[in-house]
Amino acid sequence: MAKRQAEAALNPEDKARADLAKLQERLQKSQDKLAQSRVDGDEEKVIVALEMTVARLAEKISAAEQQLHATENG
């Protein structure tokens, strides 16, 4: 709860940076899980779901980078 309050108090640029860092961390974890699933020979549906997650996070990162760029230049 305190962490959320602290994030709410951030200026828009710092918040955008924090959001981007979180998304990048989530992407890395998802990529690691995907790679491990492929090595382990997991079911195709699991691999497809992880691939979709990786793609979705990559899109979110792109949007977050654009938002950060707009905030920095705003």
PDB file of N, CA, C and O in Angstrom:
ATOM      1  N   MET A   1       0.825  -1.187   0.000  1.00  0.00           N
ATOM      2  CA  MET A   1       0.000   0.000   0.000  1.00  0.00           C
ATOM      3  C   MET A   1       0.871   1.253   0.000  1.00  0.00           C
ATOM      4  O   MET A   1       0.601   2.195  -0.746  1.00  0.00           O
ATOM      5  N   ALA A   2       1.887   1.272   0.809  1.00  0.00           N
ATOM      6  CA  ALA A   2       2.770   2.434   0.872  1.00  0.00           C
ATOM      7  C   ALA A   2       3.509   2.614  -0.453  1.00  0.00           C
ATOM      8  O   ALA A   2       3.768   3.739  -0.879  1.00  0.00           O
ATOM      9  N   LYS A   3       3.845   1.498  -1.098  1.00  0.00           N
ATOM     10  CA  LYS A   3       4.537   1.563  -2.377  1.00  0.00           C
ATOM     11  C   LYS A   3       3.656   2.227  -3.432  1.00  0.00           C
ATOM     12  O   LYS A   3       4.134   3.030  -4.233  1.00  0.00           O
ATOM     13  N   ARG A   4       2.379   1.891  -3.429  1.00  0.00           N
ATOM     14  CA  ARG A   4       1.452   2.512  -4.384  1.00  0.00           C
ATOM     15  C   ARG A   4       1.288   4.004  -4.108  1.00  0.00           C
ATOM     16  O   ARG A   4       1.197   4.803  -5.040  1.00  0.00           O
ATOM     17  N   GLN A   5       1.252   4.374  -2.845  1.00  0.00           N
ATOM     18  CA  GLN A   5       1.137   5.790  -2.498  1.00  0.00           C
ATOM     19  C   GLN A   5       2.379   6.549  -2.942  1.00  0.00           C
ATOM     20  O   GLN A   5       2.287   7.679  -3.422  1.00  0.00           O
ATOM     21  N   ALA A   6       3.533   5.925  -2.781  1.00  0.00           N
ATOM     22  CA  ALA A   6       4.778   6.563  -3.201  1.00  0.00           C
ATOM     23  C   ALA A   6       4.794   6.742  -4.714  1.00  0.00           C
ATOM     24  O   ALA A   6       5.238   7.775  -5.214  1.00  0.00           O
ATOM     25  N   GLU A   7       4.309   5.733  -5.448  1.00  0.00           N
ATOM     26  CA  GLU A   7       4.264   5.825  -6.900  1.00  0.00           C
ATOM     27  C   GLU A   7       3.294   6.917  -7.346  1.00  0.00           C
ATOM     28  O   GLU A   7       3.547   7.615  -8.328  1.00  0.00           O
ATOM     29  N   ALA A   8       2.200   7.058  -6.631  1.00  0.00           N
ATOM     30  CA  ALA A   8       1.206   8.079  -6.978  1.00  0.00           C
ATOM     31  C   ALA A   8       1.781   9.480  -6.815  1.00  0.00           C
ATOM     32  O   ALA A   8       1.347  10.416  -7.487  1.00  0.00           O
ATOM     33  N   ALA A   9       2.754   9.623  -5.926  1.00  0.00           N
ATOM     34  CA  ALA A   9       3.354  10.931  -5.669  1.00  0.00           C
ATOM     35  C   ALA A   9       4.446  11.289  -6.674  1.00  0.00           C
ATOM     36  O   ALA A   9       4.935  12.419  -6.670  1.00  0.00           O
ATOM     37  N   LEU A  10       4.832  10.361  -7.524  1.00  0.00           N
ATOM     38  CA  LEU A  10       5.885  10.625  -8.509  1.00  0.00           C
ATOM     39  C   LEU A  10       5.402  11.607  -9.567  1.00  0.00           C
ATOM     40  O   LEU A  10       4.214  11.680  -9.880  1.00  0.00           O
ATOM     41  N   ASN A  11       6.349  12.355 -10.108  1.00  0.00           N
ATOM     42  CA  ASN A  11       5.985  13.218 -11.229  1.00  0.00           C
ATOM     43  C   ASN A  11       5.774  12.329 -12.453  1.00  0.00           C
ATOM     44  O   ASN A  11       6.227  11.185 -12.456  1.00  0.00           O
ATOM     45  N   PRO A  12       5.102  12.820 -13.484  1.00  0.00           N
ATOM     46  CA  PRO A  12       4.763  11.981 -14.638  1.00  0.00           C
ATOM     47  C   PRO A  12       5.960  11.311 -15.312  1.00  0.00           C
ATOM     48  O   PRO A  12       5.865  10.164 -15.748  1.00  0.00           O
ATOM     49  N   GLU A  13       7.070  12.014 -15.398  1.00  0.00           N
ATOM     50  CA  GLU A  13       8.252  11.425 -16.040  1.00  0.00           C
ATOM     51  C   GLU A  13       8.811  10.267 -15.216  1.00  0.00           C
ATOM     52  O   GLU A  13       9.148   9.221 -15.772  1.00  0.00           O
ATOM     53  N   ASP A  14       8.913  10.441 -13.907  1.00  0.00           N
ATOM     54  CA  ASP A  14       9.415   9.370 -13.042  1.00  0.00           C
ATOM     55  C   ASP A  14       8.468   8.177 -13.045  1.00  0.00           C
ATOM     56  O   ASP A  14       8.907   7.027 -13.038  1.00  0.00           O
ATOM     57  N   LYS A  15       7.172   8.455 -13.056  1.00  0.00           N
ATOM     58  CA  LYS A  15       6.182   7.376 -13.103  1.00  0.00           C
ATOM     59  C   LYS A  15       6.308   6.598 -14.408  1.00  0.00           C
ATOM     60  O   LYS A  15       6.239   5.369 -14.406  1.00  0.00           O
ATOM     61  N   ALA A  16       6.491   7.300 -15.514  1.00  0.00           N
ATOM     62  CA  ALA A  16       6.653   6.637 -16.808  1.00  0.00           C
ATOM     63  C   ALA A  16       7.905   5.772 -16.818  1.00  0.00           C
ATOM     64  O   ALA A  16       7.897   4.668 -17.364  1.00  0.00           O
ATOM     65  N   ARG A  17       8.987   6.272 -16.211  1.00  0.00           N
ATOM     66  CA  ARG A  17      10.223   5.469 -16.123  1.00  0.00           C
ATOM     67  C   ARG A  17      10.012   4.219 -15.273  1.00  0.00           C
ATOM     68  O   ARG A  17      10.468   3.134 -15.632  1.00  0.00           O
ATOM     69  N   ALA A  18       9.319   4.377 -14.141  1.00  0.00           N
ATOM     70  CA  ALA A  18       9.059   3.242 -13.250  1.00  0.00           C
ATOM     71  C   ALA A  18       8.179   2.206 -13.943  1.00  0.00           C
ATOM     72  O   ALA A  18       8.424   1.004 -13.837  1.00  0.00           O
ATOM     73  N   ASP A  19       7.158   2.675 -14.650  1.00  0.00           N
ATOM     74  CA  ASP A  19       6.275   1.763 -15.381  1.00  0.00           C
ATOM     75  C   ASP A  19       7.050   1.006 -16.449  1.00  0.00           C
ATOM     76  O   ASP A  19       6.860  -0.198 -16.621  1.00  0.00           O
ATOM     77  N   LEU A  20       7.914   1.698 -17.159  1.00  0.00           N
ATOM     78  CA  LEU A  20       8.720   1.073 -18.202  1.00  0.00           C
ATOM     79  C   LEU A  20       9.650   0.016 -17.601  1.00  0.00           C
ATOM     80  O   LEU A  20       9.791  -1.072 -18.159  1.00  0.00           O
ATOM     81  N   ALA A  21      10.271   0.322 -16.492  1.00  0.00           N
ATOM     82  CA  ALA A  21      11.173  -0.635 -15.846  1.00  0.00           C
ATOM     83  C   ALA A  21      10.420  -1.895 -15.418  1.00  0.00           C
ATOM     84  O   ALA A  21      10.926  -3.006 -15.577  1.00  0.00           O
ATOM     85  N   LYS A  22       9.217  -1.723 -14.879  1.00  0.00           N
ATOM     86  CA  LYS A  22       8.411  -2.872 -14.465  1.00  0.00           C
ATOM     87  C   LYS A  22       8.040  -3.741 -15.664  1.00  0.00           C
ATOM     88  O   LYS A  22       8.105  -4.968 -15.596  1.00  0.00           O
ATOM     89  N   LEU A  23       7.655  -3.101 -16.747  1.00  0.00           N
ATOM     90  CA  LEU A  23       7.292  -3.852 -17.954  1.00  0.00           C
ATOM     91  C   LEU A  23       8.498  -4.611 -18.510  1.00  0.00           C
ATOM     92  O   LEU A  23       8.370  -5.757 -18.941  1.00  0.00           O
ATOM     93  N   GLN A  24       9.656  -3.977 -18.499  1.00  0.00           N
ATOM     94  CA  GLN A  24      10.859  -4.644 -18.994  1.00  0.00           C
ATOM     95  C   GLN A  24      11.215  -5.850 -18.130  1.00  0.00           C
ATOM     96  O   GLN A  24      11.659  -6.879 -18.640  1.00  0.00           O
ATOM     97  N   GLU A  25      11.020  -5.719 -16.830  1.00  0.00           N
ATOM     98  CA  GLU A  25      11.275  -6.838 -15.919  1.00  0.00           C
ATOM     99  C   GLU A  25      10.301  -7.986 -16.201  1.00  0.00           C
ATOM    100  O   GLU A  25      10.701  -9.150 -16.249  1.00  0.00           O
ATOM    101  N   ARG A  26       9.034  -7.654 -16.386  1.00  0.00           N
ATOM    102  CA  ARG A  26       8.027  -8.676 -16.687  1.00  0.00           C
ATOM    103  C   ARG A  26       8.323  -9.357 -18.014  1.00  0.00           C
ATOM    104  O   ARG A  26       8.153 -10.570 -18.142  1.00  0.00           O
ATOM    105  N   LEU A  27       8.767  -8.582 -19.006  1.00  0.00           N
ATOM    106  CA  LEU A  27       9.103  -9.147 -20.305  1.00  0.00           C
ATOM    107  C   LEU A  27      10.255 -10.139 -20.169  1.00  0.00           C
ATOM    108  O   LEU A  27      10.210 -11.230 -20.739  1.00  0.00           O
ATOM    109  N   GLN A  28      11.273  -9.766 -19.424  1.00  0.00           N
ATOM    110  CA  GLN A  28      12.422 -10.657 -19.252  1.00  0.00           C
ATOM    111  C   GLN A  28      11.999 -11.965 -18.601  1.00  0.00           C
ATOM    112  O   GLN A  28      12.413 -13.040 -19.036  1.00  0.00           O
ATOM    113  N   LYS A  29      11.181 -11.880 -17.566  1.00  0.00           N
ATOM    114  CA  LYS A  29      10.702 -13.089 -16.891  1.00  0.00           C
ATOM    115  C   LYS A  29       9.882 -13.962 -17.836  1.00  0.00           C
ATOM    116  O   LYS A  29      10.020 -15.186 -17.836  1.00  0.00           O
ATOM    117  N   SER A  30       9.036 -13.333 -18.634  1.00  0.00           N
ATOM    118  CA  SER A  30       8.205 -14.084 -19.579  1.00  0.00           C
ATOM    119  C   SER A  30       9.059 -14.733 -20.659  1.00  0.00           C
ATOM    120  O   SER A  30       8.797 -15.869 -21.056  1.00  0.00           O
ATOM    121  N   GLN A  31      10.075 -14.027 -21.137  1.00  0.00           N
ATOM    122  CA  GLN A  31      10.977 -14.608 -22.135  1.00  0.00           C
ATOM    123  C   GLN A  31      11.732 -15.801 -21.555  1.00  0.00           C
ATOM    124  O   GLN A  31      11.931 -16.809 -22.233  1.00  0.00           O
ATOM    125  N   ASP A  32      12.147 -15.678 -20.301  1.00  0.00           N
ATOM    126  CA  ASP A  32      12.841 -16.781 -19.634  1.00  0.00           C
ATOM    127  C   ASP A  32      11.923 -18.000 -19.493  1.00  0.00           C
ATOM    128  O   ASP A  32      12.340 -19.132 -19.740  1.00  0.00           O
ATOM    129  N   LYS A  33      10.670 -17.757 -19.092  1.00  0.00           N
ATOM    130  CA  LYS A  33       9.702 -18.851 -18.955  1.00  0.00           C
ATOM    131  C   LYS A  33       9.441 -19.510 -20.301  1.00  0.00           C
ATOM    132  O   LYS A  33       9.341 -20.733 -20.388  1.00  0.00           O
ATOM    133  N   LEU A  34       9.330 -18.702 -21.352  1.00  0.00           N
ATOM    134  CA  LEU A  34       9.097 -19.230 -22.688  1.00  0.00           C
ATOM    135  C   LEU A  34      10.259 -20.114 -23.127  1.00  0.00           C
ATOM    136  O   LEU A  34      10.052 -21.218 -23.631  1.00  0.00           O
ATOM    137  N   ALA A  35      11.464 -19.630 -22.937  1.00  0.00           N
ATOM    138  CA  ALA A  35      12.643 -20.413 -23.315  1.00  0.00           C
ATOM    139  C   ALA A  35      12.691 -21.728 -22.540  1.00  0.00           C
ATOM    140  O   ALA A  35      12.998 -22.775 -23.111  1.00  0.00           O
ATOM    141  N   GLN A  36      12.391 -21.677 -21.248  1.00  0.00           N
ATOM    142  CA  GLN A  36      12.412 -22.888 -20.432  1.00  0.00           C
ATOM    143  C   GLN A  36      11.312 -23.858 -20.863  1.00  0.00           C
ATOM    144  O   GLN A  36      11.519 -25.071 -20.867  1.00  0.00           O
ATOM    145  N   SER A  37      10.154 -23.327 -21.222  1.00  0.00           N
ATOM    146  CA  SER A  37       9.051 -24.179 -21.673  1.00  0.00           C
ATOM    147  C   SER A  37       9.422 -24.908 -22.954  1.00  0.00           C
ATOM    148  O   SER A  37       9.081 -26.076 -23.138  1.00  0.00           O
ATOM    149  N   ARG A  38      10.119 -24.212 -23.831  1.00  0.00           N
ATOM    150  CA  ARG A  38      10.561 -24.848 -25.079  1.00  0.00           C
ATOM    151  C   ARG A  38      11.568 -25.952 -24.789  1.00  0.00           C
ATOM    152  O   ARG A  38      11.498 -27.028 -25.382  1.00  0.00           O
ATOM    153  N   VAL A  39      12.505 -25.691 -23.882  1.00  0.00           N
ATOM    154  CA  VAL A  39      13.510 -26.692 -23.512  1.00  0.00           C
ATOM    155  C   VAL A  39      12.849 -27.901 -22.860  1.00  0.00           C
ATOM    156  O   VAL A  39      13.221 -29.044 -23.127  1.00  0.00           O
ATOM    157  N   ASP A  40      11.864 -27.636 -22.002  1.00  0.00           N
ATOM    158  CA  ASP A  40      11.177 -28.715 -21.282  1.00  0.00           C
ATOM    159  C   ASP A  40      10.194 -29.478 -22.151  1.00  0.00           C
ATOM    160  O   ASP A  40       9.695 -30.529 -21.748  1.00  0.00           O
ATOM    161  N   GLY A  41       9.910 -28.957 -23.343  1.00  0.00           N
ATOM    162  CA  GLY A  41       8.957 -29.619 -24.223  1.00  0.00           C
ATOM    163  C   GLY A  41       7.522 -29.518 -23.727  1.00  0.00           C
ATOM    164  O   GLY A  41       6.735 -30.451 -23.881  1.00  0.00           O
ATOM    165  N   ASP A  42       7.190 -28.383 -23.132  1.00  0.00           N
ATOM    166  CA  ASP A  42       5.828 -28.177 -22.645  1.00  0.00           C
ATOM    167  C   ASP A  42       4.824 -28.243 -23.789  1.00  0.00           C
ATOM    168  O   ASP A  42       5.181 -28.187 -24.966  1.00  0.00           O
ATOM    169  N   GLU A  43       3.562 -28.365 -23.404  1.00  0.00           N
ATOM    170  CA  GLU A  43       2.488 -28.431 -24.393  1.00  0.00           C
ATOM    171  C   GLU A  43       2.501 -27.190 -25.274  1.00  0.00           C
ATOM    172  O   GLU A  43       2.890 -26.104 -24.845  1.00  0.00           O
ATOM    173  N   GLU A  44       2.067 -27.375 -26.510  1.00  0.00           N
ATOM    174  CA  GLU A  44       2.044 -26.272 -27.473  1.00  0.00           C
ATOM    175  C   GLU A  44       1.196 -25.106 -26.985  1.00  0.00           C
ATOM    176  O   GLU A  44       1.549 -23.947 -27.202  1.00  0.00           O
ATOM    177  N   LYS A  45       0.077 -25.405 -26.325  1.00  0.00           N
ATOM    178  CA  LYS A  45      -0.802 -24.325 -25.864  1.00  0.00           C
ATOM    179  C   LYS A  45      -0.117 -23.460 -24.807  1.00  0.00           C
ATOM    180  O   LYS A  45      -0.381 -22.260 -24.729  1.00  0.00           O
ATOM    181  N   VAL A  46       0.747 -24.046 -24.003  1.00  0.00           N
ATOM    182  CA  VAL A  46       1.495 -23.283 -23.001  1.00  0.00           C
ATOM    183  C   VAL A  46       2.499 -22.374 -23.696  1.00  0.00           C
ATOM    184  O   VAL A  46       2.647 -21.205 -23.340  1.00  0.00           O
ATOM    185  N   ILE A  47       3.177 -22.916 -24.677  1.00  0.00           N
ATOM    186  CA  ILE A  47       4.170 -22.136 -25.417  1.00  0.00           C
ATOM    187  C   ILE A  47       3.496 -20.991 -26.171  1.00  0.00           C
ATOM    188  O   ILE A  47       3.999 -19.868 -26.182  1.00  0.00           O
ATOM    189  N   VAL A  48       2.366 -21.278 -26.797  1.00  0.00           N
ATOM    190  CA  VAL A  48       1.635 -20.242 -27.536  1.00  0.00           C
ATOM    191  C   VAL A  48       1.181 -19.134 -26.579  1.00  0.00           C
ATOM    192  O   VAL A  48       1.281 -17.952 -26.907  1.00  0.00           O
ATOM    193  N   ALA A  49       0.692 -19.507 -25.422  1.00  0.00           N
ATOM    194  CA  ALA A  49       0.246 -18.506 -24.438  1.00  0.00           C
ATOM    195  C   ALA A  49       1.417 -17.631 -24.001  1.00  0.00           C
ATOM    196  O   ALA A  49       1.264 -16.417 -23.866  1.00  0.00           O
ATOM    197  N   LEU A  50       2.568 -18.225 -23.781  1.00  0.00           N
ATOM    198  CA  LEU A  50       3.745 -17.448 -23.389  1.00  0.00           C
ATOM    199  C   LEU A  50       4.213 -16.546 -24.525  1.00  0.00           C
ATOM    200  O   LEU A  50       4.629 -15.413 -24.287  1.00  0.00           O
ATOM    201  N   GLU A  51       4.147 -17.040 -25.754  1.00  0.00           N
ATOM    202  CA  GLU A  51       4.520 -16.209 -26.899  1.00  0.00           C
ATOM    203  C   GLU A  51       3.596 -14.998 -27.003  1.00  0.00           C
ATOM    204  O   GLU A  51       4.047 -13.890 -27.296  1.00  0.00           O
ATOM    205  N   MET A  52       2.318 -15.210 -26.765  1.00  0.00           N
ATOM    206  CA  MET A  52       1.357 -14.110 -26.801  1.00  0.00           C
ATOM    207  C   MET A  52       1.645 -13.100 -25.692  1.00  0.00           C
ATOM    208  O   MET A  52       1.527 -11.892 -25.898  1.00  0.00           O
ATOM    209  N   THR A  53       2.021 -13.601 -24.519  1.00  0.00           N
ATOM    210  CA  THR A  53       2.359 -12.724 -23.403  1.00  0.00           C
ATOM    211  C   THR A  53       3.585 -11.879 -23.742  1.00  0.00           C
ATOM    212  O   THR A  53       3.604 -10.676 -23.483  1.00  0.00           O
ATOM    213  N   VAL A  54       4.598 -12.504 -24.315  1.00  0.00           N
ATOM    214  CA  VAL A  54       5.816 -11.791 -24.699  1.00  0.00           C
ATOM    215  C   VAL A  54       5.480 -10.704 -25.729  1.00  0.00           C
ATOM    216  O   VAL A  54       5.963  -9.577 -25.618  1.00  0.00           O
ATOM    217  N   ALA A  55       4.667 -11.033 -26.714  1.00  0.00           N
ATOM    218  CA  ALA A  55       4.294 -10.058 -27.744  1.00  0.00           C
ATOM    219  C   ALA A  55       3.505  -8.901 -27.135  1.00  0.00           C
ATOM    220  O   ALA A  55       3.743  -7.739 -27.464  1.00  0.00           O
ATOM    221  N   ARG A  56       2.567  -9.222 -26.248  1.00  0.00           N
ATOM    222  CA  ARG A  56       1.756  -8.178 -25.606  1.00  0.00           C
ATOM    223  C   ARG A  56       2.631  -7.245 -24.767  1.00  0.00           C
ATOM    224  O   ARG A  56       2.460  -6.027 -24.807  1.00  0.00           O
ATOM    225  N   LEU A  57       3.563  -7.817 -24.012  1.00  0.00           N
ATOM    226  CA  LEU A  57       4.446  -6.997 -23.192  1.00  0.00           C
ATOM    227  C   LEU A  57       5.357  -6.131 -24.062  1.00  0.00           C
ATOM    228  O   LEU A  57       5.638  -4.986 -23.709  1.00  0.00           O
ATOM    229  N   ALA A  58       5.817  -6.661 -25.186  1.00  0.00           N
ATOM    230  CA  ALA A  58       6.655  -5.874 -26.096  1.00  0.00           C
ATOM    231  C   ALA A  58       5.872  -4.666 -26.617  1.00  0.00           C
ATOM    232  O   ALA A  58       6.420  -3.570 -26.740  1.00  0.00           O
ATOM    233  N   GLU A  59       4.589  -4.875 -26.920  1.00  0.00           N
ATOM    234  CA  GLU A  59       3.744  -3.762 -27.372  1.00  0.00           C
ATOM    235  C   GLU A  59       3.568  -2.722 -26.259  1.00  0.00           C
ATOM    236  O   GLU A  59       3.609  -1.517 -26.506  1.00  0.00           O
ATOM    237  N   LYS A  60       3.372  -3.210 -25.039  1.00  0.00           N
ATOM    238  CA  LYS A  60       3.206  -2.295 -23.905  1.00  0.00           C
ATOM    239  C   LYS A  60       4.487  -1.496 -23.660  1.00  0.00           C
ATOM    240  O   LYS A  60       4.433  -0.313 -23.324  1.00  0.00           O
ATOM    241  N   ILE A  61       5.624  -2.143 -23.829  1.00  0.00           N
ATOM    242  CA  ILE A  61       6.907  -1.455 -23.646  1.00  0.00           C
ATOM    243  C   ILE A  61       7.067  -0.368 -24.705  1.00  0.00           C
ATOM    244  O   ILE A  61       7.520   0.737 -24.405  1.00  0.00           O
ATOM    245  N   SER A  62       6.700  -0.681 -25.930  1.00  0.00           N
ATOM    246  CA  SER A  62       6.772   0.317 -26.995  1.00  0.00           C
ATOM    247  C   SER A  62       5.903   1.526 -26.667  1.00  0.00           C
ATOM    248  O   SER A  62       6.330   2.668 -26.839  1.00  0.00           O
ATOM    249  N   ALA A  63       4.704   1.277 -26.203  1.00  0.00           N
ATOM    250  CA  ALA A  63       3.799   2.368 -25.825  1.00  0.00           C
ATOM    251  C   ALA A  63       4.357   3.156 -24.645  1.00  0.00           C
ATOM    252  O   ALA A  63       4.266   4.384 -24.616  1.00  0.00           O
ATOM    253  N   ALA A  64       4.933   2.457 -23.680  1.00  0.00           N
ATOM    254  CA  ALA A  64       5.499   3.126 -22.508  1.00  0.00           C
ATOM    255  C   ALA A  64       6.701   3.974 -22.894  1.00  0.00           C
ATOM    256  O   ALA A  64       6.896   5.061 -22.350  1.00  0.00           O
ATOM    257  N   GLU A  65       7.510   3.482 -23.832  1.00  0.00           N
ATOM    258  CA  GLU A  65       8.653   4.264 -24.306  1.00  0.00           C
ATOM    259  C   GLU A  65       8.180   5.532 -25.015  1.00  0.00           C
ATOM    260  O   GLU A  65       8.773   6.599 -24.853  1.00  0.00           O
ATOM    261  N   GLN A  66       7.120   5.411 -25.794  1.00  0.00           N
ATOM    262  CA  GLN A  66       6.568   6.587 -26.468  1.00  0.00           C
ATOM    263  C   GLN A  66       6.028   7.580 -25.454  1.00  0.00           C
ATOM    264  O   GLN A  66       6.211   8.789 -25.600  1.00  0.00           O
ATOM    265  N   GLN A  67       5.362   7.070 -24.428  1.00  0.00           N
ATOM    266  CA  GLN A  67       4.820   7.938 -23.390  1.00  0.00           C
ATOM    267  C   GLN A  67       5.959   8.653 -22.651  1.00  0.00           C
ATOM    268  O   GLN A  67       5.883   9.850 -22.376  1.00  0.00           O
ATOM    269  N   LEU A  68       6.999   7.904 -22.342  1.00  0.00           N
ATOM    270  CA  LEU A  68       8.147   8.514 -21.648  1.00  0.00           C
ATOM    271  C   LEU A  68       8.781   9.586 -22.538  1.00  0.00           C
ATOM    272  O   LEU A  68       9.113  10.675 -22.068  1.00  0.00           O
ATOM    273  N   HIS A  69       8.943   9.275 -23.800  1.00  0.00           N
ATOM    274  CA  HIS A  69       9.525  10.251 -24.729  1.00  0.00           C
ATOM    275  C   HIS A  69       8.659  11.512 -24.782  1.00  0.00           C
ATOM    276  O   HIS A  69       9.177  12.629 -24.776  1.00  0.00           O
ATOM    277  N   ALA A  70       7.359  11.329 -24.833  1.00  0.00           N
ATOM    278  CA  ALA A  70       6.444  12.483 -24.874  1.00  0.00           C
ATOM    279  C   ALA A  70       6.532  13.280 -23.580  1.00  0.00           C
ATOM    280  O   ALA A  70       6.467  14.509 -23.607  1.00  0.00           O
ATOM    281  N   THR A  71       6.679  12.599 -22.450  1.00  0.00           N
ATOM    282  CA  THR A  71       6.770  13.256 -21.150  1.00  0.00           C
ATOM    283  C   THR A  71       8.080  14.050 -21.054  1.00  0.00           C
ATOM    284  O   THR A  71       8.107  15.174 -20.552  1.00  0.00           O
ATOM    285  N   GLU A  72       9.150  13.447 -21.542  1.00  0.00           N
ATOM    286  CA  GLU A  72      10.450  14.136 -21.487  1.00  0.00           C
ATOM    287  C   GLU A  72      10.463  15.383 -22.368  1.00  0.00           C
ATOM    288  O   GLU A  72      11.101  16.384 -22.042  1.00  0.00           O
ATOM    289  N   ASN A  73       9.758  15.305 -23.475  1.00  0.00           N
ATOM    290  CA  ASN A  73       9.756  16.431 -24.419  1.00  0.00           C
ATOM    291  C   ASN A  73       8.559  17.344 -24.250  1.00  0.00           C
ATOM    292  O   ASN A  73       8.416  18.339 -24.960  1.00  0.00           O
ATOM    293  N   GLY A  74       7.691  16.993 -23.292  1.00  0.00           N
ATOM    294  CA  GLY A  74       6.457  17.739 -23.115  1.00  0.00           C
ATOM    295  C   GLY A  74       6.676  19.022 -22.444  1.00  0.00           C
ATOM    296  O   GLY A  74       5.726  19.772 -22.220  1.00  0.00           O
TER     297      GLY A  74
END
